[in-house]
Amino acid sequence: MAIADRRIGFVHPDDSRRPIYYFELPAVGPVMTDEMREHLCREVKKCRACGCSTLIPQLPFGTEPNAAELATVKQMYALVLEKAKERGLTVGFYLDPAFEHAVIHAMGEIEEHTLRAKLLTCKEYVCERRERTERRLSRGERVSLVAFSEETCDIIDLRPFVNDGKLSWQVPSGNYVIREYLVTEDTDREAANYLSYESSLAYIRSVFSLFADTFAPYLGTTLRMVAYSGIGFNGINRRSWDPDFNRTFEERFGFDPAPYYPALFGYIGPKTAHIKACFMTVRASLLQNGILRALRDFATEMGLTPFGNLSEPKLTACSFSMGDAMLCNIYAPCALFDKAYMYGTNSVKIAAGAAYNFDIERVNAELFRNYRRHDRDRLYKDAMNAFARGANCTALHLTDELTGDSEFCDFTARVQTMLRGGRHVADIAMLYPIYHLHSNTGLYFSDAKGYEYPATPATADYMTLINSISIYSGHDLTLLHPEAVNTRCHTEGGVLYLDNERNQESFRLVVLPGTSMISLQNLRTLKKFYDEGGKILATGVLPTMAFEYDETGDNDREVRRLTEEIFGHEACDPRIMRDYCHNKNAAGGEATFLYFNASAVDGTRMTRSSTVNEALNSFGLPFDIYIPGMLRLECTGALNSIYPEFHTIGLHRTMPGGGMINHIHKRHNDCDIYYFSNTTQAEYNHHVLLRGAFSVEEWNPHTGEISTRKSRLLSYKGEYYTNLRLTLKSCASTFFCATPIAVEGEVEKIDSINRLQSEHAALMSEF
């Protein structure tokens, strides 16, 4: 979109840039009543009046309609579609869990269980040493049968000793137990098998067929979206499994996983972390290429747009609950703000990272779901938090206060008009430590009830580190997935490039959060980056293992060698403890390793934000944006907390400082767009420096006003900077639309942002 078209769209946002409106259907009964009709007509009218363009009806929580009530639901959708068409609105069909339950239950009634969710279960048998064991095994889909010694970690594959369902085996000396791992029906839930593409697609088709006659006249016109939520490993103890697991594993890694199933639940010796990472990677791929790919393909086939999110917005320990959260987001990247103010903020960087890595324009976000408090400022602030971290397409759960007029949704539409499209600009890339998370995640057997929150590995600091860089140091970053680094990146001249067709990015600094396991190919890329003059910052734990597992250990040895060549011997010697370790080379490459020096609220280790900030500044890089007067909040890891902790320490009521100052920079062919938001309790009235020489206009998304801004050119660290005043009240945001200009004459050089900050009063008097 050219700047002239964007200007028109900013003043009068198009429906395609307006937010989505979630609303709750009336309680379902056996017949459609006049009261239900009035409720539905009122909601459709409210959607248009409040400034949304798409509505997604949802059943009241816990609704499980019978056949008669399902007929009423169809009538409700027919009325919503009719009234939406009259008002020029579009509609999304929400794949409510109730519809899933109905389909799976109906198939179970006729003894058809192919689509039903599956669980990994284990049966354990005692055996006596040096005696022959004769045992009839369980019926079912057996994926592993082993004898395991917890004392020695010896594993014996017992499959060769099975004949006609009976195990006949001479037990050797030693203390062994026999473990039989089976894939069984998940009888506790009426749920579909999300780990199977075929089962998932069949389930979605079956649900849609229930509404086929209702949807047919509107499909692809008024009905434009299929929505979903709660995707993850939802079986008890997250033991969701699939009979196809072993075949998929062997195709991916080249060896049979059956003998190694004990690694999922405990220690099996030095290879445990490697084996577990392989298991969890395949498990994650089954979810990604099961329900999530099926949703995308079905939506494409029907001419619909998919919109949905994963099961838990706190994604730090993602292996346990939804596998690889970045890859699970690539078909329809979506963040989720759920239950309370700022609960889910971290999920935006995951979704945005997936979009940036894999060249996807839209970064969706479902906002305000199940919020306990809906005061106006709180909702504005969380919307701004989402936008400044990367969201550009939102679906809203609004209260009557914010649906009384279109002010809030007009603001949202203007922001989405500006942030949709373009290239994300950030100087810093952070490697997503998914293999470290995989290798530190395990399964268990328990009678646990309710939502099973994940336990975050103690050394998983990447989310705290993201927040330290963004809301303490004031710099944006892009989260890079290891697969994107291996397939979409190259390094040249001390710069790491993301080589997408549209979202092309370049990074002068790479951050390596605590990670014991890394892709060897990733590390080779980082070594080349460092050798050519690139800067690397690592925290807490340095890599010692290669994700690319091999029995010889050669890959692990290469990882340790490359890590030492980058960070130096002292950083890699656990017997040496310093404040930090710094290594550099003749080409200007620098690598700094920071030790953990604090504990986060969620119990994980972390490096203090002030320490991280000092390290970033030590590299001497001219960063994209400087916000010298911003309120800097020492990160505590609070945003990583699971909801019970989040609630217990009072974060659901407020955040220290009220929120954060944040920004995002998008580059278009003819202009650069900067979005700044202030969700703290203090006003920001200071200057901001934008790298480059620009003529700047300020576009106010709250009012739609556009004004020309005075600015001043400076030279800092060999780069031109445009210096101008930024005034943001609490709970406010703004855009700077910057058009590149030619530099004429001499430009004042400055040698310190701190010195510039001390001259703030004099500088600001000019503006």
Buried (B, 14 or more C-beta within 10 A) or exposed (E): BEBEEBBEBBEEBBBBBBBBBBBBBBEBEEEBEEEBBEBBBEBBEBBBBBBBBBBBBBBEEEBBBEEEBBBBBBBBBBBBBBBBBEEEBBBBBBBBBBBBBBBBEBBBEEEEBEBBBBBBBBBEBEBEEEEEBEBEBBEBBBBBBBBBBEEEBBBBBBEEBBEEEEBEBEBEEEEBBBBBBBBBBBEEBBBBBBBBBEBBBBBBBBBBEBBEEBBEEBBEEBBBBBBBBBBBBBBBBBBBBBBBBBEBBBEEBEBBBBBBBBBBBBEBEEBBBBBBBBBBBBBBBBBBBBBBBBBBBBBEEBEBBBBBBBBBBBBBBBBBBBBBBBBBBBBBBBBBBBBBBBBBBBBBBBBBBBBBBBBBEBBBBBBBBEBEEBEEBBBBBBBBBBBBBBBBBBBBBBBEEBBEEBBBBBBBBBBBBBBBBBBBBBBBBBBBBBBBBBBBBBBBEEEEEEEBBBBBBBBBBBBBBBBBBBBBBBBBBBBBBBBBBBEBBEBEEBBBBBBBEEBBBBBBBBBBBBBBBBBBBBBBBBBBBBBBBBBBBBBBBBBBBBBBBEEEBEBBEBBBEBBBBBBBEBBBEEEEEEEBBBBBBEEEBBBBBBBBBBEBBBEBBBBBBBBBBBBBEBBEBBBBBBBBBBBBBBBBBBBBBBBEBBBEEEBBEEBEBBBBBBBBBBBBEEBBBBBBBBBBBBEBEBBBBBBBBBBBBBBBBBEBEBEEBEBBBBBBBEBBBBBBBBBBEBBBBBBBBBEEBEEEEEBEEBEEBEEBBEEBEEBBEEB
